[in-house]
Amino acid sequence: MRARLSPAIALALAAGATFAQYSPNQELPLPLTAGSLPVRFIVRGLEPSVRVGPDGTVYVASIRGVPGGVDLHRYFAGIDGPAAADGTYPFKYEGQPDGCGILANGCANIGVAEGGGDVDIAVNFPASGVPNLALTSLTLAPGVTATNSANRGDSFANPNPVAALIPVDDRQWNEATGAQTVYVAYHDVATFNIEVQRSNDGGATYVDGLGEAIDPQTFPTAGGVPATNSANLLGPVHVDRSRCSSRGNLYQIFVAPDSAAENLNGGPLRSVYVGVSSDVKLGLPVFTFTDHKVFTAPAGTSLANIFPSLAVDAFGNLYAVWSDNSNIFYSSSTDRGTTWTPAVRVNAGATVGNANVFPWVDAEANGHVAVVWIGGDRAGNSNSAAIHEPCPAGQSTTCMTLWTKWNTYVAETLNGHDRSPVFTQTTASDHVLHRGTVSVGGLGGAANRDLGDYFQVAFDPLHRANLAFSDNHKVSPLGPDNGPDNPTTRRLIRANFTHQLQARTGIASTGQCAGGVDDVDDVEGDGRLEQDDDDFSLIGRANPKNGALRYRDRTTGVEVSSSNGATSVTLAGACATVEGSAKVNGSVGYTFRATGCDLGAAGSGQDTFSINVSGPNFAYAKSGTVVVGDIRRH
C-alpha cells in the first residue's frame, strides 16, 4: 500500500529543488565580428558542447557556422583561479582550435576556418597526467576536421581536415576513453548509415578502427537507400568507462521509422534504437554493432526532434532520452542495451503540455542521472510561427512581448535505472533565453535557429551538473536595433554556462554492475598475407547475422570495406565465409566474399585468407597464407 503524504511532507518535497541551485548564467564572450576586411562575418556562439575532464577541467565549444569555425572556452581551477563568490568561473578563451584555413592568419584577416558547421569534444581518462582533449568540426565536404590538445586547450595540433574516412558526411559526435582512444560517429550521406571510427592517437586521426552502427537487420528500416527513404537521425556515441565486464562497450542512439515499409514510404521517425558494439573491445580494425529497439511512439508521431541522447553510468547502466516536441521521454537499460524499461515522461510541473525540445542526458555513479532540455511557456509545435510568434496588426514593432518564452530545465534522479525513477526538476536558466519558435529540423527547418540544434550537460568529479546552452535574449550591438521587442532587431547569440553549486546528497557510489552478456563472434582476425604485403581485418557472426571487412592491397592501391554489414555468414569447420555489399576506395556499388580459415595457432603461418570483390567493370581476387596476425574461429 502506498502511504499518503501529509501536506507538510509534500511541501518539503516540492521545495526540494532548492539544493540544486545553479550559478548565475554567464555569457562566454566572443568578438562581435571576424576578420579585418571591410565586409566581415558576424560571430555567433551556437550549439555548445560541454565536457568535464577527470581533473575537473570544464570545456565549452561552440560553432560560428561554416566557414567561421568554432570557439573554445576552458576553466581549470589550478591555472585559471578559483570560482567567484557566486560560483561563476573565470573561463579562459582558447581561440579557434579547428584552424584558420589555408591562409596564414586567416582567422584574423578574413575570418574563415576549416569547419564551423558542427562541433563536438571529448576528454580522455588516463591513469595519470593531463587528460587529452579531442575536438572535431564539420564542413559537409570534405567532411570532419579533427584536432587535439595535450595541455588543456592552450594549444592544438595542426587540424586534420579529412578525418572522416568517408567524404561528404554530417553531424559528428565524439567520445573518449583511456589515455588516447577517441571515437567519432557521423552520417555517411551516401547511405545514411552511421559510421563510427576509432582513434588511437588522441583524435588526431581516426584510422585505428571502423564500424557501422546500423546492423544489416535494421538497415532496411533505418537506412537511406534509396535516397527517398526517411532514414534516421543519430544522437551521440558513448563508451562504457565502468570497471565492469562491459567496460569498453560502445553504444550509438538513433531514431528511425518502425519498419522497412514505413521507411520506404516516407513514414515518420517514431522508434528509438540503440546500437551496441562489444567486439570493439577486441581492438581489431573493424567492429560490428547489434541494434535494439528502445521505444516506439504511436503511428504518425515524429521523434525527429533533434537530438535523441544517451549516457552510461559508472556501473554500465544505460539511459536514453528523446522528445516528441511536447514531452521529454526517458528509458534505461541494465543489461547492456538489450532490453529497456517502459518510457516515462521526465518533464513535470508547469512544463507539462507545453513545447519541450533539445533533450540531453549525462550519468555517473550508480543511477545518478541529469536530463536537460529547453521548454516554452505554451503548447504547440515549436516550429509553428502562428503559435509561438503571433504578431497582430498594429503591434509589429513590439510583438515579441507576445511570443513564447523559453527556459532551460534540469531533471535529476538518484535512482535512474529503477523502473519508476524519481526526478526533481529545476530551472537552470536565470532569465528567458529566447522568444519565438525553435527549429528542430536542422538545416531543413524553417523556424528560428538562433539556438542551433542542441545543448549539453556534463557531470564533474564532484557529482555536479554543468550546462552550456545558446542564448539570444540580448540585442546585438551591431544593429539594427529597432527596439528590444521588435522582430527586426538583430539578436546577440552567445553560449551561456551554469553549474550546480552543490551536489545532491545520497548519490550511490557502490552497487552491482549492469547485467547482460556481450555478443560472441564466430570468426575474427586480422593480419597480413604472404604476398604483396596485403593486410585485412574480418569479423563474422551468424546469430544475429553480421560481419565487417577491411582489406588493403598496398601494391594496386585497392581498398575494400564492407558496407551495411554482412548479407551472409557461412560456417564450415575451421573456416568462415562472410559476404555482403562493399565500398571500393570509398565508392559504393560493389559486393565482397571473404573467407578466413583458422588452421593453426597464432603466429604459426598456417591460417589462410581469401577475398573476391566484384562490381561495375571491376573484379578483384586474392588469397594467401597469413604470415602476420591470426584468424580465430570460435
C-alpha positions as CSV (number, residue, x, y, z in Angstrom):
1,M,0.0,0.0,0.0
2,R,1.4,3.4,-0.9
3,A,1.5,5.8,2.1
4,R,-0.3,9.1,1.7
5,L,1.9,12.1,2.2
6,S,1.0,14.7,4.7
7,P,0.7,18.3,3.4
8,A,3.9,19.2,5.3
9,I,5.9,16.4,3.7
10,A,4.5,17.1,0.2
11,L,5.5,20.8,0.6
12,A,9.0,19.8,1.6
13,L,9.4,17.5,-1.5
14,A,8.1,20.2,-3.8
15,A,10.6,22.6,-2.4
16,G,13.4,20.1,-2.7
17,A,14.8,21.7,-5.8
18,T,16.5,24.4,-3.6
19,F,19.5,22.1,-3.1
20,A,20.1,22.1,-6.8
21,Q,20.7,25.8,-7.0
22,Y,22.7,26.8,-10.1
23,S,25.4,29.5,-10.6
24,P,24.3,32.7,-12.3
25,N,24.2,32.2,-16.0
26,Q,27.4,33.6,-17.5
27,E,27.8,34.6,-21.1
28,L,31.0,33.2,-22.7
29,P,32.4,36.2,-24.6
30,L,33.3,36.3,-28.2
31,P,34.3,39.0,-30.7
32,L,31.4,40.6,-32.5
33,T,32.8,40.1,-35.9
34,A,35.6,38.0,-37.5
35,G,38.3,39.2,-39.9
36,S,39.6,42.6,-40.7
37,L,38.1,43.1,-44.2
38,P,35.5,45.8,-45.0
39,V,32.9,43.0,-45.1
40,R,33.1,40.8,-42.1
41,F,31.4,37.7,-40.7
42,I,29.2,38.1,-37.7
43,V,30.3,35.9,-34.8
44,R,27.8,33.6,-33.1
45,G,28.1,31.1,-30.3
46,L,25.8,28.2,-31.3
47,E,25.2,24.6,-30.2
48,P,27.7,24.5,-27.3
49,S,29.2,21.2,-26.4
50,V,30.3,20.8,-22.8
51,R,32.7,18.2,-21.2
52,V,34.3,18.0,-17.8
53,G,37.6,16.0,-17.6
54,P,38.6,13.7,-14.7
55,D,40.8,16.6,-13.4
56,G,37.8,18.9,-13.2
57,T,38.6,21.0,-16.3
58,V,35.5,22.4,-17.9
59,Y,35.5,22.8,-21.7
60,V,32.8,24.6,-23.7
61,A,33.0,24.5,-27.6
62,S,30.6,26.4,-29.8
63,I,30.2,27.0,-33.5
64,R,30.1,30.1,-35.6
65,G,28.7,28.3,-38.7
66,V,30.5,27.5,-41.9
67,P,33.0,29.0,-42.8
68,G,33.5,30.7,-39.5
69,G,34.9,27.8,-37.5
70,V,34.5,27.0,-33.8
71,D,35.5,28.6,-30.5
72,L,36.6,27.0,-27.2
73,H,36.4,28.2,-23.6
74,R,38.1,26.5,-20.7
75,Y,38.1,26.6,-16.9
76,F,40.7,24.8,-14.9
77,A,40.9,26.0,-11.3
78,G,44.6,25.1,-10.9
79,I,45.5,27.6,-13.7
80,D,42.6,29.9,-14.2
81,G,41.9,30.6,-10.5
82,P,39.1,29.9,-8.1
83,A,35.4,30.5,-8.8
84,A,33.9,33.8,-7.8
85,A,31.8,34.1,-4.6
86,D,28.6,33.5,-6.6
87,G,30.1,30.4,-8.2
88,T,30.8,31.8,-11.7
89,Y,34.0,30.6,-13.3
90,P,36.8,32.7,-14.8
91,F,36.8,31.0,-18.2
92,K,39.8,31.4,-20.5
93,Y,39.1,31.9,-24.1
94,E,41.2,29.4,-26.1
95,G,40.6,30.7,-29.6
96,Q,39.6,28.6,-32.7
97,P,41.0,25.1,-32.5
98,D,39.9,24.0,-35.9
99,G,42.3,26.3,-37.7
100,C,42.1,29.3,-39.9
101,G,42.1,27.9,-43.4
102,I,44.9,27.8,-45.9
103,L,46.0,31.4,-45.4
104,A,48.3,32.5,-42.7
105,N,46.4,34.4,-40.0
106,G,43.2,33.5,-41.8
107,C,41.0,33.9,-38.7
108,A,42.3,37.4,-38.1
109,N,42.4,38.6,-41.7
110,I,39.4,37.1,-43.5
111,G,37.5,35.4,-40.6
112,V,37.3,31.8,-42.0
113,A,38.3,28.5,-40.6
114,E,38.3,24.9,-41.7
115,G,34.9,23.9,-40.1
116,G,32.1,25.5,-38.1
117,G,29.1,23.5,-39.2
118,D,29.0,21.3,-36.1
119,V,31.4,20.8,-33.2
120,D,31.9,18.1,-30.5
121,I,34.6,17.4,-28.0
122,A,35.7,14.5,-25.8
123,V,38.1,14.2,-22.9
124,N,40.2,11.1,-22.2
125,F,40.6,9.4,-18.9
126,P,44.2,8.5,-18.4
127,A,45.6,6.7,-15.4
128,S,47.8,9.8,-14.8
129,G,48.9,13.0,-16.4
130,V,47.0,15.8,-18.2
131,P,43.9,14.3,-20.0
132,N,43.9,14.7,-23.8
133,L,41.2,16.9,-25.3
134,A,39.8,15.9,-28.8
135,L,37.8,18.2,-31.0
136,T,36.1,17.8,-34.3
137,S,34.4,20.4,-36.5
138,L,32.3,19.9,-39.7
139,T,32.1,21.1,-43.2
140,L,29.8,18.9,-45.4
141,A,32.6,18.4,-47.9
142,P,35.3,17.2,-47.4
143,G,33.8,16.4,-44.0
144,V,35.2,16.2,-40.5
145,T,38.2,18.3,-39.3
146,A,39.9,16.8,-36.3
147,T,42.5,18.1,-33.8
148,N,43.5,17.5,-30.2
149,S,45.3,19.2,-27.3
150,A,47.7,17.8,-24.7
151,N,47.7,20.9,-22.5
152,R,44.1,21.6,-21.7
153,G,43.3,23.6,-24.8
154,D,46.2,26.1,-24.6
155,S,47.5,24.8,-28.0
156,F,46.2,22.3,-30.5
157,A,47.7,20.0,-33.1
158,N,47.6,21.1,-36.7
159,P,44.0,20.4,-37.8
160,N,43.3,17.3,-40.0
161,P,40.6,18.4,-42.5
162,V,40.0,14.8,-43.7
163,A,39.5,12.9,-40.5
164,A,36.4,11.1,-41.8
165,L,37.3,8.1,-43.9
166,I,34.2,8.7,-46.0
167,P,33.9,12.1,-47.6
168,V,30.7,14.1,-47.6
169,D,29.2,13.4,-44.2
170,D,27.1,15.1,-41.5
171,R,26.6,15.6,-37.7
172,Q,29.6,14.1,-36.0
173,W,29.8,13.2,-32.3
174,N,32.8,12.3,-30.1
175,E,33.6,10.1,-27.2
176,A,36.8,9.1,-25.4
177,T,38.2,6.5,-23.0
178,G,41.6,5.5,-21.7
179,A,44.6,7.7,-22.4
180,Q,44.4,8.1,-26.2
181,T,41.3,6.2,-27.5
182,V,38.7,8.5,-29.1
183,Y,35.6,7.7,-31.3
184,V,33.9,9.8,-33.9
185,A,30.4,8.9,-35.2
186,Y,28.8,10.6,-38.2
187,H,26.3,10.1,-41.1
188,D,27.6,8.7,-44.3
189,V,25.5,10.9,-46.6
190,A,25.5,8.3,-49.4
191,T,23.8,5.5,-47.4
192,F,22.9,7.3,-44.2
193,N,24.4,4.5,-42.2
194,I,26.2,5.7,-39.0
195,E,29.9,5.4,-39.4
196,V,32.0,5.0,-36.2
197,Q,35.7,5.5,-36.4
198,R,38.3,4.9,-33.7
199,S,41.5,6.9,-33.0
200,N,44.4,5.6,-31.0
201,D,46.3,8.9,-31.1
202,G,44.0,11.2,-29.1
203,G,41.8,12.2,-32.0
204,A,44.5,13.5,-34.4
205,T,43.5,10.7,-36.9
206,Y,40.7,8.2,-36.9
207,V,42.1,5.2,-38.8
208,D,42.5,2.7,-36.0
209,G,39.1,1.1,-36.4
210,L,35.8,1.4,-38.3
211,G,32.3,0.1,-37.6
212,E,28.7,0.8,-38.8
213,A,26.1,1.4,-36.1
214,I,23.1,0.3,-38.1
215,D,23.2,-3.5,-38.4
216,P,22.0,-5.5,-41.5
217,Q,18.7,-6.4,-39.9
218,T,17.9,-2.7,-39.1
219,F,19.2,-1.1,-42.2
220,P,16.1,-1.6,-44.3
221,T,14.2,0.2,-41.5
222,A,16.7,3.0,-40.9
223,G,18.9,3.2,-43.9
224,G,19.0,5.9,-46.6
225,V,18.9,3.7,-49.7
226,P,17.1,4.7,-51.8
227,A,17.6,8.4,-51.0
228,T,13.8,8.9,-50.7
229,N,13.8,6.8,-47.5
230,S,13.0,8.6,-44.2
231,A,16.4,7.1,-42.9
232,N,17.4,8.1,-39.4
233,L,18.6,10.8,-37.0
234,L,21.6,10.0,-34.9
235,G,22.4,11.1,-31.4
236,P,25.7,10.9,-29.6
237,V,28.0,7.8,-29.3
238,H,29.0,6.7,-25.8
239,V,31.6,4.3,-24.4
240,D,31.3,2.3,-21.2
241,R,34.1,3.5,-18.9
242,S,33.0,1.4,-15.9
243,R,35.1,-1.1,-14.1
244,C,32.6,-3.8,-15.0
245,S,33.0,-6.6,-17.7
246,S,31.0,-4.3,-20.0
247,R,33.9,-1.7,-19.9
248,G,34.8,-0.6,-23.5
249,N,31.4,-1.4,-25.0
250,L,30.3,1.2,-27.5
251,Y,26.7,2.5,-27.8
252,Q,25.0,4.6,-30.5
253,I,21.5,6.0,-30.2
254,F,19.3,6.9,-33.2
255,V,15.7,7.4,-34.2
256,A,14.1,5.9,-37.3
257,P,10.9,4.6,-38.7
258,D,9.4,1.5,-37.1
259,S,9.5,-0.8,-40.2
260,A,11.1,-1.1,-43.6
261,A,7.7,-0.3,-45.2
262,E,7.4,2.9,-43.2
263,N,11.0,3.9,-44.1
264,L,10.4,3.2,-47.8
265,N,7.1,5.2,-47.8
266,G,8.5,8.3,-46.0
267,G,7.0,7.5,-42.6
268,P,8.0,9.4,-39.5
269,L,11.0,8.6,-37.4
270,R,8.9,7.2,-34.5
271,S,11.1,4.5,-33.0
272,V,14.2,4.8,-30.8
273,Y,17.1,2.4,-31.3
274,V,20.5,1.8,-29.6
275,G,23.3,0.0,-31.5
276,V,25.6,-2.0,-29.2
277,S,29.2,-3.0,-30.1
278,S,31.0,-5.3,-27.8
279,D,33.6,-6.7,-30.3
280,V,35.0,-3.2,-30.5
281,K,36.9,-4.2,-27.3
282,L,38.9,-6.7,-29.4
283,G,40.9,-3.8,-30.9
284,L,40.6,-5.0,-34.5
285,P,40.5,-2.6,-37.4
286,V,36.8,-3.5,-37.8
287,F,34.0,-3.9,-35.3
288,T,30.2,-4.6,-35.5
289,F,27.0,-3.4,-33.8
290,T,23.8,-5.1,-32.9
291,D,20.7,-2.8,-32.7
292,H,18.0,-3.0,-30.1
293,K,14.7,-1.1,-30.1
294,V,14.1,1.1,-27.1
295,F,10.7,2.6,-27.8
296,T,8.0,3.1,-30.5
297,A,5.7,6.0,-30.5
298,P,2.1,5.9,-31.8
299,A,1.6,5.9,-35.6
300,G,2.1,9.3,-37.1
301,T,4.3,10.6,-34.2
302,S,7.7,12.0,-35.1
303,L,10.6,11.7,-32.7
304,A,12.9,13.5,-35.2
305,N,13.2,16.4,-32.8
306,I,16.9,16.9,-32.7
307,F,18.5,15.1,-31.0
308,P,18.0,11.8,-29.1
309,S,20.7,11.4,-26.4
310,L,22.3,8.6,-24.5
311,A,24.5,8.2,-21.4
312,V,26.3,5.4,-19.4
313,D,26.9,5.5,-15.7
314,A,29.8,4.1,-13.7
315,F,28.2,0.7,-13.4
316,G,27.5,0.2,-17.1
317,N,23.8,1.1,-17.0
318,L,22.4,3.0,-20.0
319,Y,20.0,5.9,-20.2
320,A,18.2,7.3,-23.3
321,V,16.1,10.4,-23.7
322,W,14.2,11.9,-26.7
323,S,11.4,14.4,-27.4
324,D,8.1,14.3,-29.3
325,N,8.2,18.1,-29.3
326,S,5.9,18.2,-26.3
327,N,7.3,15.7,-23.8
328,I,10.8,14.6,-22.8
329,F,10.8,10.8,-22.5
330,Y,13.3,8.6,-20.7
331,S,14.2,4.9,-20.6
332,S,17.0,2.9,-19.0
333,S,18.8,-0.5,-19.5
334,T,20.6,-2.6,-17.0
335,D,21.6,-5.4,-19.5
336,R,24.0,-3.6,-21.9
337,G,21.2,-2.2,-24.1
338,T,19.4,-5.4,-24.8
339,T,16.1,-4.6,-23.0
340,W,14.8,-1.2,-21.8
341,T,12.3,0.0,-19.2
342,P,9.0,1.4,-20.3
343,A,9.4,5.0,-21.3
344,V,8.4,7.6,-18.7
345,R,7.8,11.4,-19.1
346,V,10.6,13.4,-17.4
347,N,9.3,17.0,-17.7
348,A,6.8,17.9,-14.9
349,G,5.0,20.8,-13.3
350,A,4.4,23.9,-15.5
351,T,6.2,22.3,-18.4
352,V,3.6,19.6,-18.9
353,G,1.6,20.2,-22.1
354,N,3.9,22.8,-23.5
355,A,6.7,22.6,-26.1
356,N,9.8,20.8,-24.8
357,V,12.8,20.1,-27.0
358,F,16.6,19.7,-27.2
359,P,16.9,16.9,-24.6
360,W,20.3,15.7,-23.4
361,V,21.4,13.4,-20.7
362,D,24.5,12.5,-18.6
363,A,25.0,9.9,-16.0
364,E,27.6,8.9,-13.4
365,A,28.0,6.9,-10.1
366,N,25.2,4.4,-9.8
367,G,22.0,5.7,-11.3
368,H,22.8,9.4,-10.9
369,V,21.3,11.0,-14.0
370,A,20.6,14.5,-15.2
371,V,18.3,15.2,-18.1
372,V,18.2,18.8,-19.6
373,W,16.1,20.4,-22.2
374,I,14.6,23.8,-23.1
375,G,10.9,24.4,-22.6
376,G,8.4,27.0,-23.8
377,D,5.6,28.6,-21.8
378,R,2.8,27.5,-24.2
379,A,1.7,24.4,-26.0
380,G,2.1,23.7,-29.7
381,N,4.8,22.5,-32.1
382,S,8.0,24.5,-31.5
383,N,8.3,25.2,-35.3
384,S,4.9,26.9,-35.6
385,A,5.2,30.7,-36.0
386,A,1.4,31.0,-35.8
387,I,1.6,29.7,-32.3
388,H,4.9,30.9,-30.9
389,E,5.3,34.2,-32.9
390,P,2.0,36.0,-33.1
391,C,2.3,39.5,-34.5
392,P,-1.1,41.2,-34.6
393,A,-1.8,44.2,-36.8
394,G,-0.6,47.4,-35.1
395,Q,1.9,45.6,-32.9
396,S,4.6,44.7,-35.5
397,T,7.3,46.7,-33.6
398,T,6.6,45.2,-30.2
399,C,5.0,41.8,-30.9
400,M,7.9,39.8,-29.3
401,T,6.2,40.6,-26.0
402,L,3.5,38.1,-27.1
403,W,5.9,35.4,-28.2
404,T,6.7,32.1,-26.4
405,K,9.3,32.4,-23.7
406,W,11.9,29.6,-23.3
407,N,14.0,28.5,-20.3
408,T,16.5,25.7,-19.6
409,Y,15.3,22.9,-17.3
410,V,17.1,20.1,-15.4
411,A,15.5,16.9,-14.1
412,E,17.8,14.9,-11.8
413,T,17.4,11.5,-10.3
414,L,19.4,9.2,-8.0
415,N,17.7,6.0,-8.9
416,G,17.9,6.3,-12.7
417,H,17.8,2.6,-13.6
418,D,14.7,1.8,-11.5
419,R,11.5,1.2,-13.5
420,S,10.0,4.2,-11.8
421,P,12.8,6.7,-11.3
422,V,12.1,9.8,-9.1
423,F,13.1,13.1,-10.7
424,T,13.5,16.6,-9.2
425,Q,13.0,19.4,-11.7
426,T,14.9,22.7,-11.6
427,T,15.0,25.8,-13.8
428,A,18.7,26.3,-14.6
429,S,18.4,29.5,-16.7
430,D,18.0,32.6,-14.6
431,H,16.4,34.6,-17.4
432,V,14.3,33.9,-20.5
433,L,17.0,32.8,-23.0
434,H,14.9,33.0,-26.2
435,R,11.5,34.1,-27.5
436,G,9.6,32.7,-30.5
437,T,9.9,29.5,-32.4
438,V,12.6,26.9,-32.0
439,S,13.6,24.8,-35.0
440,V,14.1,21.1,-34.5
441,G,14.6,20.4,-38.2
442,G,18.3,21.2,-38.6
443,L,19.3,22.9,-41.8
444,G,15.9,22.0,-43.3
445,G,14.0,23.7,-40.5
446,A,12.0,26.9,-41.4
447,A,11.7,28.1,-37.7
448,N,14.2,30.1,-35.7
449,R,17.6,28.5,-35.4
450,D,19.3,31.1,-33.1
451,L,19.8,28.3,-30.6
452,G,21.2,25.9,-33.1
453,D,20.1,22.3,-32.7
454,Y,21.0,21.2,-29.1
455,F,22.9,21.9,-25.9
456,Q,24.6,19.6,-23.4
457,V,25.0,18.7,-19.7
458,A,28.1,17.0,-18.1
459,F,28.8,15.9,-14.6
460,D,32.1,16.9,-12.9
461,P,34.1,14.8,-10.5
462,L,32.2,16.4,-7.6
463,H,28.8,15.0,-9.0
464,R,27.6,18.4,-10.1
465,A,25.8,19.1,-13.3
466,N,27.4,21.6,-15.8
467,L,25.3,23.1,-18.6
468,A,26.1,25.2,-21.7
469,F,23.3,26.5,-23.9
470,S,22.9,29.1,-26.6
471,D,21.1,32.3,-25.7
472,N,19.8,35.3,-27.8
473,H,18.0,37.4,-25.2
474,K,20.2,40.4,-25.7
475,V,20.2,42.9,-28.6
476,S,23.3,42.8,-30.7
477,P,25.5,46.0,-30.6
478,L,25.9,45.6,-34.3
479,G,22.3,46.5,-35.0
480,P,19.9,47.1,-36.5
481,D,18.4,47.9,-33.1
482,N,14.7,48.7,-33.6
483,G,13.7,48.1,-30.0
484,P,14.2,45.0,-27.8
485,D,10.8,43.6,-28.7
486,N,10.9,44.2,-32.4
487,P,11.4,41.1,-34.6
488,T,13.6,43.0,-37.0
489,T,16.2,43.8,-34.3
490,R,19.4,41.8,-34.5
491,R,20.0,39.5,-31.5
492,L,23.3,38.7,-29.9
493,I,23.8,34.9,-30.0
494,R,26.2,33.5,-27.4
495,A,26.8,30.4,-25.4
496,N,25.9,30.6,-21.7
497,F,27.2,28.5,-18.9
498,T,25.9,27.5,-15.5
499,H,26.7,24.8,-13.0
500,Q,25.2,23.2,-10.0
501,L,26.7,24.8,-6.8
502,Q,26.3,21.7,-4.6
503,A,25.8,18.1,-5.4
504,R,22.8,16.1,-4.3
505,T,23.1,14.1,-1.2
506,G,22.5,10.3,-1.3
507,I,24.4,9.6,-4.5
508,A,25.2,5.9,-4.6
509,S,28.8,5.0,-5.4
510,T,28.5,1.3,-4.9
511,G,26.3,-1.4,-6.3
512,Q,26.0,-4.1,-8.9
513,C,27.3,-3.9,-12.4
514,A,24.9,-4.0,-15.3
515,G,24.0,-7.5,-16.3
516,G,23.8,-8.9,-19.8
517,V,26.4,-10.6,-22.0
518,D,28.5,-9.5,-24.9
519,D,27.9,-10.8,-28.4
520,V,30.3,-13.6,-29.4
521,D,31.7,-13.6,-32.9
522,D,32.0,-16.8,-34.9
523,V,35.2,-15.7,-36.6
524,E,37.5,-12.7,-36.1
525,G,41.0,-11.9,-37.2
526,D,43.4,-9.6,-38.8
527,G,46.8,-9.8,-40.3
528,R,49.0,-9.6,-43.4
529,L,49.2,-12.0,-46.4
530,E,52.4,-13.5,-47.5
531,Q,52.2,-11.9,-50.9
532,D,52.4,-8.2,-51.7
533,D,52.1,-7.2,-48.1
534,D,48.3,-7.0,-48.2
535,D,46.5,-6.5,-44.8
536,F,43.0,-7.4,-43.7
537,S,40.6,-7.5,-40.8
538,L,37.5,-9.7,-40.7
539,I,34.6,-10.3,-38.3
540,G,31.7,-12.6,-38.8
541,R,28.7,-13.6,-36.6
542,A,25.9,-15.9,-37.7
543,N,23.4,-15.0,-35.0
544,P,22.5,-12.3,-35.1
545,K,23.9,-12.2,-38.6
546,N,26.5,-9.5,-39.1
547,G,30.1,-9.0,-40.2
548,A,32.7,-6.5,-41.2
549,L,35.6,-6.4,-43.6
550,R,38.5,-4.1,-44.2
551,Y,41.2,-5.0,-46.8
552,R,44.0,-3.2,-48.4
553,D,46.2,-4.1,-51.3
554,R,49.3,-1.9,-51.0
555,T,50.6,-2.7,-54.4
556,T,47.5,-1.9,-56.5
557,G,46.0,0.7,-54.2
558,V,42.7,-1.2,-53.9
559,E,41.0,-0.7,-50.5
560,V,37.8,-2.6,-49.7
561,S,35.4,-2.2,-46.8
562,S,32.1,-3.8,-46.0
563,S,29.0,-1.6,-46.3
564,N,26.0,-2.1,-44.2
565,G,27.2,-5.3,-42.5
566,A,27.0,-8.8,-44.0
567,T,24.3,-10.5,-46.1
568,S,25.6,-14.0,-45.4
569,V,27.8,-15.7,-42.9
570,T,28.7,-19.4,-43.7
571,L,30.4,-21.6,-41.1
572,A,32.2,-24.7,-42.2
573,G,34.6,-26.3,-39.8
574,A,37.7,-24.2,-39.2
575,C,36.6,-21.8,-41.9
576,A,34.0,-19.0,-42.1
577,T,32.9,-17.0,-45.2
578,V,31.4,-13.5,-44.9
579,E,29.6,-11.9,-47.9
580,G,28.0,-8.5,-48.3
581,S,28.0,-5.1,-50.0
582,A,31.3,-3.3,-50.2
583,K,32.9,0.1,-50.9
584,V,36.0,0.1,-53.1
585,N,38.2,3.1,-52.5
586,G,35.2,4.8,-50.8
587,S,32.7,4.2,-53.7
588,V,29.6,2.1,-53.1
589,G,28.1,-0.5,-55.5
590,Y,30.3,-3.5,-55.0
591,T,30.0,-6.9,-53.4
592,F,32.6,-9.0,-51.5
593,R,33.2,-12.5,-50.4
594,A,35.9,-13.1,-47.8
595,T,36.9,-16.5,-46.2
596,G,39.1,-16.9,-43.2
597,C,40.4,-20.3,-42.0
598,D,41.8,-21.0,-38.5
599,L,44.3,-23.7,-39.3
600,G,46.9,-23.2,-36.6
601,A,48.0,-21.2,-33.6
602,A,48.7,-17.5,-33.7
603,G,52.0,-16.8,-35.5
604,S,52.3,-20.4,-36.9
605,G,51.8,-19.2,-40.5
606,Q,49.1,-21.7,-41.3
607,D,45.9,-19.6,-41.3
608,T,44.6,-18.6,-44.7
609,F,42.5,-15.7,-46.1
610,S,40.9,-15.1,-49.5
611,I,38.8,-12.3,-50.9
612,N,36.7,-11.7,-54.1
613,V,35.3,-8.4,-55.0
614,S,33.0,-7.5,-58.0
615,G,31.2,-4.5,-59.2
616,P,30.7,-2.3,-62.2
617,N,33.5,-3.1,-64.7
618,F,35.6,-4.4,-61.8
619,A,36.7,-7.7,-60.5
620,Y,39.4,-8.5,-57.9
621,A,40.6,-11.7,-56.2
622,K,43.4,-12.5,-53.8
623,S,44.3,-15.4,-51.5
624,G,47.2,-16.4,-49.3
625,T,48.6,-17.5,-46.1
626,V,48.5,-15.2,-43.1
627,V,52.1,-14.6,-42.2
628,V,51.5,-11.9,-39.6
629,G,48.4,-11.9,-37.4
630,D,45.8,-14.6,-36.6
631,I,42.3,-15.8,-37.6
632,R,40.2,-17.2,-34.7
633,R,37.2,-19.5,-35.5
634,H,35.1,-20.0,-32.4
